[in-house]
Amino acid sequence: MREKCPLLEIRSLSASYEQHAAVFKVLDDVSFSIEQGKSLGVVGESGSGKSTLAKCIVQLLPASHGEILWNGEDIIRFGKAKSNELKTDIQMIFQDPGGSLNPYMRAGAIIGEPLLIHKRLEKKAREHAVIGLLEQVGLQASDARKFPHEFSGGQKQRIAIARALAIKPALLVCDEPTSALDVSVQATILNLLSDLQQEYKLTMLFISHDIAVVHHICDEVLVLDNGTVIEHGAVEKVIHEPKHPKTVALIESC
C-alpha cells in the first residue's frame, strides 16, 4: 500500500537573484514537509529568506534548484492548466494589507474576485458568499460597499483573509500577516487565523520574525538563517530546548 504523501514537501530548494552581474543565493538547500491540517512556522531575522521561500511556493518567484511537491507532484514542472488549478488550492496573505488590496475596488468586490475569476458561483450566490465571509472575519455586511481607505490596518487584513478563504484553499501561506499592525490588533488577527484554521481544516505556512507569534499558532517551527535551515521541530521542543545559538537569540529577543 502506497504511503500517503505530505500535502506540501520542499526538497533541497534553492533560490538566487542577480544584482549588478553578481549572483546572491537567498535560499540554500531548504527541505521540510507539512502534513495536511498542520501548521508550520518559519522564523528568522530579516534577510534570512523567509519571504523568498513563501513566494517560491506560490510561484511568484522561480526556484533555481530543488522540488516543491504538492500531493507528491512537483509544481515547478506543472503546465499552465495545472498551475491555474493550483492557485485555488494555495492562497497567500501578505505582510502589508493596504498594499495587497486594490484601492479602487470595494471590499465586497475584492473578496469576491477569486470566485469571479475561477467561475465558482453565479452573481447572487457570490454576493451571498461575500457577506458570509465578511461576517466570518468579524466585519459587517455593510462593509462590502466600502473602499480600502475606509478601514483600519487590522480591518484591511481581515478583508485580505476573507479574500484568501473565498475559494476554500487547502494551504494558506501567511507572510508576516501581523507585523505591519499595531500590537493591540495583532492578537485578534492571530486568534482569527487560528479559529479559521480549525474551522476550515486548513494547512498553514506561517512566516514571522517573532518566534513567540509562531508559538501561539503553529505545531512545528523551522528556523532559517542566511537561507539555510538551522533548526526544525515541534514548536514546544524548539522553544524550550533550542540547539542553535541563533534560535536562542530569537527566543531571547521576544
C-alpha positions as CSV (number, residue, x, y, z in Angstrom):
1,M,0.0,0.0,0.0
2,R,1.4,3.4,-1.1
3,E,2.3,5.7,1.8
4,K,0.3,8.9,1.9
5,C,2.3,12.0,0.8
6,P,2.6,15.2,2.8
7,L,0.3,17.9,1.4
8,L,3.4,20.1,0.8
9,E,7.0,18.9,0.7
10,I,10.1,21.0,-0.1
11,R,13.2,19.1,-1.2
12,S,16.6,20.8,-1.5
13,L,15.1,24.1,-2.6
14,S,17.5,26.9,-3.5
15,A,16.8,30.4,-4.9
16,S,19.0,33.2,-6.1
17,Y,18.8,36.7,-7.6
18,E,21.2,38.7,-9.7
19,Q,22.3,42.2,-9.0
20,H,25.0,44.2,-10.8
21,A,26.2,41.0,-12.6
22,A,26.6,39.2,-9.2
23,V,24.5,36.2,-8.1
24,F,23.2,36.2,-4.5
25,K,21.9,32.9,-3.0
26,V,18.8,33.6,-0.9
27,L,17.8,30.0,-0.1
28,D,20.3,27.2,0.1
29,D,19.1,23.5,0.2
30,V,16.0,24.0,2.2
31,S,13.9,20.9,2.9
32,F,10.8,20.3,5.0
33,S,7.2,19.0,4.7
34,I,3.8,19.9,6.1
35,E,1.1,17.3,6.8
36,Q,-2.5,18.2,5.9
37,G,-4.2,20.2,8.6
38,K,-1.0,21.1,10.4
39,S,0.7,24.5,10.7
40,L,4.4,25.2,10.3
41,G,6.0,28.4,11.4
42,V,9.1,29.7,9.5
43,V,11.1,32.2,11.6
44,G,14.4,34.1,11.1
45,E,15.9,37.5,11.1
46,S,15.3,39.9,8.2
47,G,17.1,38.7,5.1
48,S,17.1,35.1,6.2
49,G,15.0,34.0,3.1
50,K,11.5,33.6,4.7
51,S,9.6,35.7,2.2
52,T,11.5,34.3,-0.7
53,L,10.5,30.8,0.4
54,A,6.8,31.8,0.6
55,K,7.0,33.4,-2.9
56,C,8.6,30.3,-4.4
57,I,5.9,28.1,-3.0
58,V,3.1,30.3,-4.5
59,Q,5.1,30.6,-7.7
60,L,5.7,34.4,-7.5
61,L,9.5,33.7,-7.7
62,P,11.3,31.0,-9.5
63,A,13.4,28.4,-7.7
64,S,16.9,27.8,-9.0
65,H,17.1,24.3,-7.8
66,G,15.1,21.7,-5.9
67,E,11.5,20.5,-5.8
68,I,8.2,21.8,-4.5
69,L,5.9,18.8,-4.2
70,W,2.1,19.2,-3.9
71,N,0.5,15.9,-3.0
72,G,3.6,14.3,-4.4
73,E,3.8,16.2,-7.7
74,D,6.5,18.8,-8.4
75,I,4.7,22.1,-9.1
76,I,7.8,23.6,-10.7
77,R,7.1,21.3,-13.6
78,F,3.3,22.0,-13.8
79,G,1.9,23.2,-17.1
80,K,-0.4,26.2,-17.4
81,A,-3.6,24.3,-16.7
82,K,-2.3,22.6,-13.5
83,S,-0.7,25.9,-12.3
84,N,-4.0,27.7,-12.6
85,E,-5.7,24.9,-10.7
86,L,-3.1,25.1,-8.0
87,K,-4.0,28.8,-7.4
88,T,-7.3,27.6,-6.0
89,D,-5.5,25.2,-3.6
90,I,-2.9,27.6,-2.3
91,Q,-3.6,31.2,-1.2
92,M,-1.3,33.8,0.3
93,I,-1.8,36.6,2.9
94,F,0.7,39.4,2.6
95,Q,2.5,41.5,5.2
96,D,1.1,44.8,4.2
97,P,-2.7,44.6,4.0
98,G,-3.0,48.1,2.4
99,G,-0.6,47.3,-0.4
100,S,-2.3,44.0,-1.2
101,L,-5.8,45.5,-1.7
102,N,-6.8,47.3,-4.8
103,P,-7.6,50.9,-3.6
104,Y,-10.2,51.4,-6.4
105,M,-12.3,48.3,-5.6
106,R,-14.9,48.0,-2.9
107,A,-14.3,45.4,-0.2
108,G,-17.1,43.1,-1.5
109,A,-15.6,43.1,-5.0
110,I,-12.1,42.4,-3.6
111,I,-13.3,39.4,-1.6
112,G,-15.5,38.1,-4.4
113,E,-12.8,38.5,-7.1
114,P,-11.3,35.0,-6.7
115,L,-14.8,33.5,-7.0
116,L,-15.4,35.5,-10.2
117,I,-12.0,34.7,-11.8
118,H,-12.4,30.9,-11.1
119,K,-16.1,31.0,-12.1
120,R,-17.2,29.4,-8.8
121,L,-20.6,31.0,-8.3
122,E,-23.2,33.0,-10.1
123,K,-23.7,36.7,-9.1
124,K,-26.3,36.3,-6.4
125,A,-24.6,33.3,-4.8
126,R,-21.3,35.1,-5.0
127,E,-22.7,38.2,-3.2
128,H,-24.2,36.0,-0.5
129,A,-20.9,34.2,0.0
130,V,-19.0,37.6,0.3
131,I,-21.4,38.7,3.1
132,G,-20.8,35.4,4.9
133,L,-17.0,35.8,4.6
134,L,-17.2,39.4,5.9
135,E,-19.1,38.3,8.9
136,Q,-16.9,35.3,9.5
137,V,-13.8,37.5,9.8
138,G,-15.5,40.0,12.1
139,L,-16.8,42.6,9.7
140,Q,-20.3,43.6,8.8
141,A,-22.4,43.1,5.6
142,S,-22.4,46.9,5.1
143,D,-18.6,46.9,4.9
144,A,-18.9,45.3,1.4
145,R,-19.5,48.7,-0.1
146,K,-16.6,50.5,1.5
147,F,-13.2,51.1,-0.1
148,P,-9.9,50.0,1.5
149,H,-9.0,53.5,2.7
150,E,-12.1,53.5,4.9
151,F,-10.8,50.6,7.0
152,S,-8.1,50.4,9.7
153,G,-5.0,48.2,9.2
154,G,-6.5,45.3,11.1
155,Q,-9.7,45.5,9.2
156,K,-7.8,45.5,5.9
157,Q,-6.1,42.4,6.9
158,R,-9.4,40.8,7.7
159,I,-10.5,41.6,4.2
160,A,-7.3,40.0,2.8
161,I,-8.0,36.9,4.9
162,A,-11.6,36.7,3.7
163,R,-10.4,37.0,0.1
164,A,-7.8,34.2,0.6
165,L,-10.5,31.9,2.1
166,A,-13.1,32.7,-0.6
167,I,-12.2,29.7,-2.8
168,K,-11.6,27.4,0.1
169,P,-7.8,26.7,-0.3
170,A,-6.1,23.7,1.2
171,L,-2.9,25.7,2.1
172,L,-2.7,29.2,3.5
173,V,0.7,30.9,3.2
174,C,0.9,33.8,5.6
175,D,3.8,36.1,5.1
176,E,4.2,38.1,8.4
177,P,0.5,39.0,8.4
178,T,0.6,40.8,11.7
179,S,3.9,42.6,11.6
180,A,2.5,45.8,10.0
181,L,-0.3,46.0,12.6
182,D,-0.5,47.7,16.0
183,V,0.4,45.4,18.9
184,S,-3.2,45.7,20.2
185,V,-4.6,44.3,16.9
186,Q,-2.0,41.5,16.3
187,A,-3.5,39.2,18.9
188,T,-7.0,39.4,17.4
189,I,-5.8,38.6,13.9
190,L,-3.8,35.7,15.2
191,N,-6.8,34.3,17.1
192,L,-8.9,34.8,14.0
193,L,-6.4,32.8,11.9
194,S,-6.2,30.1,14.5
195,D,-10.0,29.8,14.6
196,L,-10.4,29.7,10.8
197,Q,-7.6,27.1,10.5
198,Q,-9.6,24.8,12.8
199,E,-12.9,25.6,11.1
200,Y,-11.7,25.1,7.5
201,K,-9.2,22.3,8.5
202,L,-6.5,24.4,6.8
203,T,-2.9,23.6,6.4
204,M,-0.8,26.7,7.2
205,L,2.7,28.0,6.5
206,F,3.1,31.0,8.8
207,I,6.1,33.3,8.4
208,S,7.3,35.6,11.1
209,H,10.4,37.1,12.6
210,D,8.8,36.6,16.1
211,I,9.1,33.1,17.4
212,A,6.5,33.9,20.2
213,V,3.9,34.5,17.5
214,V,4.7,31.2,15.9
215,H,4.4,29.5,19.3
216,H,0.9,30.9,19.6
217,I,-0.4,29.5,16.3
218,C,1.9,26.7,14.9
219,D,2.5,23.0,15.5
220,E,6.1,23.0,14.2
221,V,8.8,25.6,13.6
222,L,11.6,25.9,11.1
223,V,14.4,28.4,11.8
224,L,16.2,30.0,8.8
225,D,19.5,31.8,8.9
226,N,21.1,33.2,5.7
227,G,18.9,30.9,3.6
228,T,19.6,27.7,5.4
229,V,17.7,25.6,7.9
230,I,19.4,25.7,11.3
231,E,16.7,24.1,13.4
232,H,13.3,22.3,12.8
233,G,11.0,20.5,15.1
234,A,7.9,20.6,17.3
235,V,7.4,24.3,18.4
236,E,7.3,23.4,22.1
237,K,10.6,21.4,21.9
238,V,12.4,24.1,19.8
239,I,11.4,26.9,22.1
240,H,12.1,25.0,25.4
241,E,15.2,23.1,24.1
242,P,16.8,25.2,21.4
243,K,20.0,23.8,19.9
244,H,21.4,26.6,17.7
245,P,22.7,29.9,19.1
246,K,20.7,31.9,16.6
247,T,17.5,30.1,17.7
248,V,18.4,31.0,21.3
249,A,18.9,34.7,20.3
250,L,15.5,34.7,18.5
251,I,13.8,33.4,21.7
252,E,15.6,35.8,23.9
253,S,14.6,38.8,21.7
254,C,10.9,38.1,22.3
